[in-house]
Amino acid sequence: MSNLEIAANAVMSLSIWLAARNTVHTWSTGVLGSLLFCVLFYQVQLYADATLQLFFIATSVAGWWQWRHVGGSAKNRPVSRASTRSLAVMAIAAIVVTVAYGALLHRFTDAYMPFVDAGVLSLSVVAQLLLMQRKVQTWYWWIAVNTLSVPLFASRGLWLTSALYSVYWFNAWYGLWRWRREVQSPQLAENEGTKGGEVRT
């Protein structure tokens, strides 16, 4: 267990907890956590996961803006549901990316478990896009990501990361429960967010 792994997990744990709490500060902490994980995953030959961190950094900036602006006005983006059609399109795209990127990693690199690594990447991209739009279904995708990630990271000796991704699995269920509650009761969500300071940057 390296100092880099400890630092990356500490920062990312904070970011993920803030996401489940539906606070905008998840994005700033996410940038730092992704930078640390990018270096860590590259060192253990999980190249798809390393590439994924660069995507997370870019989308964290976009996610902060989207959460703070709706229709060009400074207003918190509400939690809502994605359409069945858009979810179906995302699922098909995730499968295609997993197979294609996994094949590239297998053919041209020394990547470890390239198809599983690519699967974590594709599922995470969909989950992140849904999170940026504050769609409640984001948490189903994060549950799938964490389910794949726990054994993958353990197999590379990243025991702390694997253990914390097990915690993230439960956190995703908590996030799903909380966000579904906010969709069902928008007034309650607004009152809680204001009280907790979650709508402020």
C-alpha atoms as an extended CHARMM CRD file, in Angstrom:
* protein
*
       201  EXT
         1         1  MET       CA              0.0000000000        0.0000000000        0.0000000000  PROA      1               0.0000000000
         2         2  SER       CA              1.6340000000        3.2420000000       -1.1520000000  PROA      2               0.0000000000
         3         3  ASN       CA              1.2140000000        6.8060000000        0.0540000000  PROA      3               0.0000000000
         4         4  LEU       CA             -0.1800000000        7.6050000000       -3.3930000000  PROA      4               0.0000000000
         5         5  GLU       CA             -2.9230000000        4.9950000000       -3.0260000000  PROA      5               0.0000000000
         6         6  ILE       CA             -3.8100000000        6.2920000000        0.4470000000  PROA      6               0.0000000000
         7         7  ALA       CA             -3.9950000000        9.9160000000       -0.7310000000  PROA      7               0.0000000000
         8         8  ALA       CA             -6.0130000000        9.0900000000       -3.8600000000  PROA      8               0.0000000000
         9         9  ASN       CA             -8.5710000000        7.1030000000       -1.8990000000  PROA      9               0.0000000000
        10        10  ALA       CA             -8.8820000000        9.6940000000        0.8530000000  PROA      10              0.0000000000
        11        11  VAL       CA             -9.6580000000       12.5080000000       -1.5680000000  PROA      11              0.0000000000
        12        12  MET       CA            -11.9440000000       10.4130000000       -3.7920000000  PROA      12              0.0000000000
        13        13  SER       CA            -13.8590000000        9.0680000000       -0.8020000000  PROA      13              0.0000000000
        14        14  LEU       CA            -14.6650000000       12.6280000000        0.1820000000  PROA      14              0.0000000000
        15        15  SER       CA            -15.7720000000       13.4380000000       -3.3740000000  PROA      15              0.0000000000
        16        16  ILE       CA            -18.0400000000       10.3750000000       -3.6010000000  PROA      16              0.0000000000
        17        17  TRP       CA            -19.6010000000       11.0690000000       -0.2190000000  PROA      17              0.0000000000
        18        18  LEU       CA            -20.3170000000       14.6360000000       -1.3180000000  PROA      18              0.0000000000
        19        19  ALA       CA            -21.9570000000       13.3050000000       -4.5010000000  PROA      19              0.0000000000
        20        20  ALA       CA            -24.2960000000       11.0830000000       -2.5050000000  PROA      20              0.0000000000
        21        21  ARG       CA            -25.1030000000       14.1290000000       -0.3660000000  PROA      21              0.0000000000
        22        22  ASN       CA            -25.9670000000       15.9610000000       -3.6070000000  PROA      22              0.0000000000
        23        23  THR       CA            -23.5150000000       18.8100000000       -3.0230000000  PROA      23              0.0000000000
        24        24  VAL       CA            -21.6820000000       20.7150000000       -5.7500000000  PROA      24              0.0000000000
        25        25  HSD       CA            -18.3520000000       20.3810000000       -3.9260000000  PROA      25              0.0000000000
        26        26  THR       CA            -18.1010000000       16.8180000000       -5.2180000000  PROA      26              0.0000000000
        27        27  TRP       CA            -16.6150000000       18.2180000000       -8.4410000000  PROA      27              0.0000000000
        28        28  SER       CA            -13.6350000000       20.1520000000       -7.0370000000  PROA      28              0.0000000000
        29        29  THR       CA            -12.5320000000       17.2780000000       -4.8310000000  PROA      29              0.0000000000
        30        30  GLY       CA            -13.1290000000       14.9130000000       -7.7360000000  PROA      30              0.0000000000
        31        31  VAL       CA            -10.5460000000       16.7080000000       -9.8830000000  PROA      31              0.0000000000
        32        32  LEU       CA             -7.7790000000       16.1990000000       -7.3300000000  PROA      32              0.0000000000
        33        33  GLY       CA             -8.7670000000       12.6100000000       -6.6560000000  PROA      33              0.0000000000
        34        34  SER       CA             -8.7790000000       11.7990000000      -10.3660000000  PROA      34              0.0000000000
        35        35  LEU       CA             -5.2980000000       13.2440000000      -10.8480000000  PROA      35              0.0000000000
        36        36  LEU       CA             -3.9330000000       11.0130000000       -8.0980000000  PROA      36              0.0000000000
        37        37  PHE       CA             -5.7220000000        7.9170000000       -9.3920000000  PROA      37              0.0000000000
        38        38  CYS       CA             -4.5020000000        8.5570000000      -12.9360000000  PROA      38              0.0000000000
        39        39  VAL       CA             -0.9170000000        8.1590000000      -11.7920000000  PROA      39              0.0000000000
        40        40  LEU       CA             -1.7350000000        5.1650000000       -9.5700000000  PROA      40              0.0000000000
        41        41  PHE       CA             -3.6020000000        3.1910000000      -12.2360000000  PROA      41              0.0000000000
        42        42  TYR       CA             -0.9090000000        3.8450000000      -14.8400000000  PROA      42              0.0000000000
        43        43  GLN       CA              1.6850000000        2.3910000000      -12.4810000000  PROA      43              0.0000000000
        44        44  VAL       CA             -0.2550000000       -0.9070000000      -12.1570000000  PROA      44              0.0000000000
        45        45  GLN       CA             -1.0260000000       -1.2540000000      -15.8960000000  PROA      45              0.0000000000
        46        46  LEU       CA             -4.7190000000       -0.4090000000      -15.6630000000  PROA      46              0.0000000000
        47        47  TYR       CA             -4.5080000000        1.9010000000      -18.6480000000  PROA      47              0.0000000000
        48        48  ALA       CA             -8.2450000000        2.1970000000      -19.3060000000  PROA      48              0.0000000000
        49        49  ASP       CA             -8.7810000000        3.2990000000      -15.7160000000  PROA      49              0.0000000000
        50        50  ALA       CA             -5.9060000000        5.7850000000      -16.0360000000  PROA      50              0.0000000000
        51        51  THR       CA             -7.4860000000        7.2140000000      -19.1930000000  PROA      51              0.0000000000
        52        52  LEU       CA            -10.8360000000        7.3500000000      -17.4200000000  PROA      52              0.0000000000
        53        53  GLN       CA             -9.4050000000        9.7110000000      -14.8060000000  PROA      53              0.0000000000
        54        54  LEU       CA             -8.6070000000       12.2710000000      -17.5220000000  PROA      54              0.0000000000
        55        55  PHE       CA            -12.2450000000       12.0730000000      -18.6110000000  PROA      55              0.0000000000
        56        56  PHE       CA            -13.3220000000       12.5700000000      -14.9880000000  PROA      56              0.0000000000
        57        57  ILE       CA            -11.2040000000       15.7120000000      -14.6880000000  PROA      57              0.0000000000
        58        58  ALA       CA            -12.7520000000       17.2790000000      -17.8030000000  PROA      58              0.0000000000
        59        59  THR       CA            -16.2970000000       16.3180000000      -16.8740000000  PROA      59              0.0000000000
        60        60  SER       CA            -15.8540000000       17.5220000000      -13.3010000000  PROA      60              0.0000000000
        61        61  VAL       CA            -15.4430000000       21.0490000000      -14.6470000000  PROA      61              0.0000000000
        62        62  ALA       CA            -18.4790000000       20.6320000000      -16.9030000000  PROA      62              0.0000000000
        63        63  GLY       CA            -20.4400000000       18.9750000000      -14.1000000000  PROA      63              0.0000000000
        64        64  TRP       CA            -19.8380000000       21.8820000000      -11.7370000000  PROA      64              0.0000000000
        65        65  TRP       CA            -21.1960000000       24.2810000000      -14.3620000000  PROA      65              0.0000000000
        66        66  GLN       CA            -24.2220000000       22.1250000000      -15.1530000000  PROA      66              0.0000000000
        67        67  TRP       CA            -25.1500000000       21.7120000000      -11.5000000000  PROA      67              0.0000000000
        68        68  ARG       CA            -24.9900000000       25.4710000000      -11.0070000000  PROA      68              0.0000000000
        69        69  HSD       CA            -26.7270000000       26.6310000000      -14.1980000000  PROA      69              0.0000000000
        70        70  VAL       CA            -30.0150000000       25.7020000000      -15.8200000000  PROA      70              0.0000000000
        71        71  GLY       CA            -30.9950000000       27.5390000000      -18.9910000000  PROA      71              0.0000000000
        72        72  GLY       CA            -28.2420000000       30.0880000000      -18.4740000000  PROA      72              0.0000000000
        73        73  SER       CA            -29.4170000000       31.1660000000      -15.0310000000  PROA      73              0.0000000000
        74        74  ALA       CA            -27.5440000000       30.6790000000      -11.7840000000  PROA      74              0.0000000000
        75        75  LYS       CA            -29.8130000000       28.0820000000      -10.2600000000  PROA      75              0.0000000000
        76        76  ASN       CA            -29.2590000000       24.5970000000       -8.9130000000  PROA      76              0.0000000000
        77        77  ARG       CA            -30.0440000000       21.8540000000      -11.4130000000  PROA      77              0.0000000000
        78        78  PRO       CA            -32.8010000000       19.6480000000       -9.9360000000  PROA      78              0.0000000000
        79        79  VAL       CA            -32.5740000000       15.8730000000       -9.6410000000  PROA      79              0.0000000000
        80        80  SER       CA            -34.6210000000       14.1860000000      -12.3900000000  PROA      80              0.0000000000
        81        81  ARG       CA            -34.9790000000       10.8930000000      -14.2740000000  PROA      81              0.0000000000
        82        82  ALA       CA            -33.3680000000        9.9940000000      -17.6050000000  PROA      82              0.0000000000
        83        83  SER       CA            -35.6190000000        8.6290000000      -20.3290000000  PROA      83              0.0000000000
        84        84  THR       CA            -35.7100000000        4.9130000000      -21.1060000000  PROA      84              0.0000000000
        85        85  ARG       CA            -34.6120000000        5.6490000000      -24.6730000000  PROA      85              0.0000000000
        86        86  SER       CA            -31.5100000000        7.5870000000      -23.6470000000  PROA      86              0.0000000000
        87        87  LEU       CA            -30.5630000000        4.8710000000      -21.1610000000  PROA      87              0.0000000000
        88        88  ALA       CA            -30.9160000000        2.2100000000      -23.8720000000  PROA      88              0.0000000000
        89        89  VAL       CA            -28.6550000000        4.1840000000      -26.2130000000  PROA      89              0.0000000000
        90        90  MET       CA            -26.0850000000        4.6010000000      -23.4520000000  PROA      90              0.0000000000
        91        91  ALA       CA            -26.1660000000        0.8830000000      -22.6560000000  PROA      91              0.0000000000
        92        92  ILE       CA            -25.5400000000       -0.0700000000      -26.2920000000  PROA      92              0.0000000000
        93        93  ALA       CA            -22.7060000000        2.4670000000      -26.5430000000  PROA      93              0.0000000000
        94        94  ALA       CA            -21.1490000000        1.1040000000      -23.3430000000  PROA      94              0.0000000000
        95        95  ILE       CA            -21.1290000000       -2.4290000000      -24.7480000000  PROA      95              0.0000000000
        96        96  VAL       CA            -19.5520000000       -1.3050000000      -28.0210000000  PROA      96              0.0000000000
        97        97  VAL       CA            -16.8660000000        0.7130000000      -26.2440000000  PROA      97              0.0000000000
        98        98  THR       CA            -16.0850000000       -2.1430000000      -23.8620000000  PROA      98              0.0000000000
        99        99  VAL       CA            -15.5440000000       -4.6290000000      -26.6870000000  PROA      99              0.0000000000
       100       100  ALA       CA            -13.6710000000       -2.2250000000      -28.9910000000  PROA      100             0.0000000000
       101       101  TYR       CA            -11.3960000000       -0.6190000000      -26.3950000000  PROA      101             0.0000000000
       102       102  GLY       CA            -10.7960000000       -3.9270000000      -24.6640000000  PROA      102             0.0000000000
       103       103  ALA       CA             -9.6760000000       -5.4430000000      -27.9820000000  PROA      103             0.0000000000
       104       104  LEU       CA             -7.2940000000       -2.5170000000      -28.6060000000  PROA      104             0.0000000000
       105       105  LEU       CA             -5.7460000000       -2.8250000000      -25.1570000000  PROA      105             0.0000000000
       106       106  HSD       CA             -5.3920000000       -6.5870000000      -25.5780000000  PROA      106             0.0000000000
       107       107  ARG       CA             -3.7530000000       -6.2450000000      -28.9930000000  PROA      107             0.0000000000
       108       108  PHE       CA             -1.4300000000       -3.2940000000      -28.5100000000  PROA      108             0.0000000000
       109       109  THR       CA             -0.5860000000       -3.0320000000      -24.7770000000  PROA      109             0.0000000000
       110       110  ASP       CA              0.3820000000       -5.1450000000      -21.7900000000  PROA      110             0.0000000000
       111       111  ALA       CA             -2.8460000000       -4.1240000000      -20.0300000000  PROA      111             0.0000000000
       112       112  TYR       CA             -4.0640000000       -6.3460000000      -17.2160000000  PROA      112             0.0000000000
       113       113  MET       CA             -7.5730000000       -7.8100000000      -17.8060000000  PROA      113             0.0000000000
       114       114  PRO       CA             -8.2190000000       -5.3930000000      -20.6950000000  PROA      114             0.0000000000
       115       115  PHE       CA            -11.8980000000       -6.1860000000      -21.2360000000  PROA      115             0.0000000000
       116       116  VAL       CA            -12.8150000000       -5.8330000000      -17.5680000000  PROA      116             0.0000000000
       117       117  ASP       CA            -10.7530000000       -2.6460000000      -17.3890000000  PROA      117             0.0000000000
       118       118  ALA       CA            -12.5360000000       -1.3320000000      -20.4890000000  PROA      118             0.0000000000
       119       119  GLY       CA            -15.8820000000       -2.2850000000      -18.9700000000  PROA      119             0.0000000000
       120       120  VAL       CA            -15.1570000000       -0.2090000000      -15.8890000000  PROA      120             0.0000000000
       121       121  LEU       CA            -14.2710000000        2.6930000000      -18.1750000000  PROA      121             0.0000000000
       122       122  SER       CA            -17.4170000000        2.5210000000      -20.3270000000  PROA      122             0.0000000000
       123       123  LEU       CA            -19.7960000000        2.0820000000      -17.3920000000  PROA      123             0.0000000000
       124       124  SER       CA            -18.0870000000        4.9090000000      -15.5170000000  PROA      124             0.0000000000
       125       125  VAL       CA            -18.4260000000        7.2640000000      -18.4830000000  PROA      125             0.0000000000
       126       126  VAL       CA            -22.1860000000        6.6620000000      -18.6130000000  PROA      126             0.0000000000
       127       127  ALA       CA            -22.4970000000        7.0290000000      -14.8460000000  PROA      127             0.0000000000
       128       128  GLN       CA            -20.5260000000       10.2850000000      -14.9090000000  PROA      128             0.0000000000
       129       129  LEU       CA            -22.6170000000       11.7540000000      -17.7290000000  PROA      129             0.0000000000
       130       130  LEU       CA            -25.7950000000       10.9580000000      -15.8090000000  PROA      130             0.0000000000
       131       131  LEU       CA            -24.2840000000       12.4140000000      -12.6340000000  PROA      131             0.0000000000
       132       132  MET       CA            -23.4480000000       15.6480000000      -14.4610000000  PROA      132             0.0000000000
       133       133  GLN       CA            -27.1050000000       15.9660000000      -15.4400000000  PROA      133             0.0000000000
       134       134  ARG       CA            -28.2760000000       14.9880000000      -11.9440000000  PROA      134             0.0000000000
       135       135  LYS       CA            -30.1650000000       11.9600000000      -13.2220000000  PROA      135             0.0000000000
       136       136  VAL       CA            -31.1970000000        9.5540000000      -10.4780000000  PROA      136             0.0000000000
       137       137  GLN       CA            -30.2480000000        6.5010000000      -12.5810000000  PROA      137             0.0000000000
       138       138  THR       CA            -26.5660000000        7.4550000000      -12.2460000000  PROA      138             0.0000000000
       139       139  TRP       CA            -26.4440000000        5.3740000000       -9.0870000000  PROA      139             0.0000000000
       140       140  TYR       CA            -27.4570000000        2.1340000000      -10.8240000000  PROA      140             0.0000000000
       141       141  TRP       CA            -24.4570000000        2.5700000000      -13.1130000000  PROA      141             0.0000000000
       142       142  TRP       CA            -22.1200000000        3.3540000000      -10.2200000000  PROA      142             0.0000000000
       143       143  ILE       CA            -23.3130000000        0.1730000000       -8.5000000000  PROA      143             0.0000000000
       144       144  ALA       CA            -22.2930000000       -1.7760000000      -11.6250000000  PROA      144             0.0000000000
       145       145  VAL       CA            -18.9330000000        0.0400000000      -11.7830000000  PROA      145             0.0000000000
       146       146  ASN       CA            -18.1460000000       -0.7700000000       -8.1680000000  PROA      146             0.0000000000
       147       147  THR       CA            -19.2040000000       -4.3960000000       -8.6000000000  PROA      147             0.0000000000
       148       148  LEU       CA            -16.5710000000       -4.8230000000      -11.3380000000  PROA      148             0.0000000000
       149       149  SER       CA            -13.9300000000       -2.6520000000       -9.6880000000  PROA      149             0.0000000000
       150       150  VAL       CA            -13.6820000000       -4.4160000000       -6.3340000000  PROA      150             0.0000000000
       151       151  PRO       CA            -12.2880000000       -7.7420000000       -7.6490000000  PROA      151             0.0000000000
       152       152  LEU       CA            -10.2780000000       -6.0020000000      -10.3970000000  PROA      152             0.0000000000
       153       153  PHE       CA             -8.3510000000       -3.7790000000       -8.0000000000  PROA      153             0.0000000000
       154       154  ALA       CA             -7.9090000000       -6.5990000000       -5.4770000000  PROA      154             0.0000000000
       155       155  SER       CA             -6.3260000000       -8.7570000000       -8.1750000000  PROA      155             0.0000000000
       156       156  ARG       CA             -3.6600000000       -6.0700000000       -8.6970000000  PROA      156             0.0000000000
       157       157  GLY       CA             -2.8550000000       -5.8340000000       -4.9990000000  PROA      157             0.0000000000
       158       158  LEU       CA             -4.6320000000       -2.4910000000       -4.5240000000  PROA      158             0.0000000000
       159       159  TRP       CA             -6.2110000000       -3.6950000000       -1.3060000000  PROA      159             0.0000000000
       160       160  LEU       CA             -7.1150000000       -0.2900000000        0.1050000000  PROA      160             0.0000000000
       161       161  THR       CA             -8.6920000000        0.7970000000       -3.1860000000  PROA      161             0.0000000000
       162       162  SER       CA            -10.6200000000       -2.4670000000       -3.4230000000  PROA      162             0.0000000000
       163       163  ALA       CA            -11.8710000000       -2.1450000000        0.1510000000  PROA      163             0.0000000000
       164       164  LEU       CA            -12.9910000000        1.4300000000       -0.3550000000  PROA      164             0.0000000000
       165       165  TYR       CA            -14.7600000000        0.5520000000       -3.6020000000  PROA      165             0.0000000000
       166       166  SER       CA            -16.7110000000       -1.9540000000       -1.5280000000  PROA      166             0.0000000000
       167       167  VAL       CA            -17.7340000000        0.9710000000        0.6700000000  PROA      167             0.0000000000
       168       168  TYR       CA            -18.5560000000        2.9890000000       -2.4620000000  PROA      168             0.0000000000
       169       169  TRP       CA            -20.8830000000        0.1600000000       -3.4950000000  PROA      169             0.0000000000
       170       170  PHE       CA            -22.9480000000        0.7620000000       -0.3690000000  PROA      170             0.0000000000
       171       171  ASN       CA            -22.6010000000        4.5260000000       -0.8040000000  PROA      171             0.0000000000
       172       172  ALA       CA            -24.1140000000        4.1950000000       -4.2830000000  PROA      172             0.0000000000
       173       173  TRP       CA            -27.1730000000        2.5110000000       -2.7900000000  PROA      173             0.0000000000
       174       174  TYR       CA            -27.3980000000        5.3660000000       -0.2910000000  PROA      174             0.0000000000
       175       175  GLY       CA            -27.1000000000        7.8990000000       -3.1060000000  PROA      175             0.0000000000
       176       176  LEU       CA            -29.8510000000        6.1110000000       -5.0330000000  PROA      176             0.0000000000
       177       177  TRP       CA            -32.1430000000        6.1910000000       -2.0120000000  PROA      177             0.0000000000
       178       178  ARG       CA            -31.4590000000        9.8600000000       -1.3190000000  PROA      178             0.0000000000
       179       179  TRP       CA            -31.8170000000       11.0210000000       -4.9340000000  PROA      179             0.0000000000
       180       180  ARG       CA            -35.0170000000        9.0270000000       -5.4770000000  PROA      180             0.0000000000
       181       181  ARG       CA            -36.3630000000       10.7110000000       -2.3580000000  PROA      181             0.0000000000
       182       182  GLU       CA            -35.5190000000       14.1170000000       -3.7920000000  PROA      182             0.0000000000
       183       183  VAL       CA            -37.2320000000       13.3230000000       -7.1070000000  PROA      183             0.0000000000
       184       184  GLN       CA            -40.3500000000       12.2820000000       -5.2310000000  PROA      184             0.0000000000
       185       185  SER       CA            -40.3020000000       15.2970000000       -2.9430000000  PROA      185             0.0000000000
       186       186  PRO       CA            -38.6430000000       18.3270000000       -4.6540000000  PROA      186             0.0000000000
       187       187  GLN       CA            -39.7370000000       20.7470000000       -1.9160000000  PROA      187             0.0000000000
       188       188  LEU       CA            -38.0990000000       18.5910000000        0.7470000000  PROA      188             0.0000000000
       189       189  ALA       CA            -34.9170000000       18.4210000000       -1.3070000000  PROA      189             0.0000000000
       190       190  GLU       CA            -34.8180000000       22.2070000000       -1.7080000000  PROA      190             0.0000000000
       191       191  ASN       CA            -35.2790000000       22.7580000000        2.0200000000  PROA      191             0.0000000000
       192       192  GLU       CA            -32.5830000000       20.2090000000        2.9090000000  PROA      192             0.0000000000
       193       193  GLY       CA            -30.1440000000       21.6050000000        0.3680000000  PROA      193             0.0000000000
       194       194  THR       CA            -30.5510000000       25.1620000000        1.6070000000  PROA      194             0.0000000000
       195       195  LYS       CA            -30.2760000000       24.1000000000        5.2180000000  PROA      195             0.0000000000
       196       196  GLY       CA            -27.1240000000       22.1010000000        4.5890000000  PROA      196             0.0000000000
       197       197  GLY       CA            -25.4740000000       24.7160000000        2.4100000000  PROA      197             0.0000000000
       198       198  GLU       CA            -25.3280000000       22.2980000000       -0.5190000000  PROA      198             0.0000000000
       199       199  VAL       CA            -26.4450000000       24.7930000000       -3.1200000000  PROA      199             0.0000000000
       200       200  ARG       CA            -23.4870000000       27.0720000000       -2.5770000000  PROA      200             0.0000000000
       201       201  THR       CA            -20.1080000000       26.9280000000       -4.2850000000  PROA      201             0.0000000000
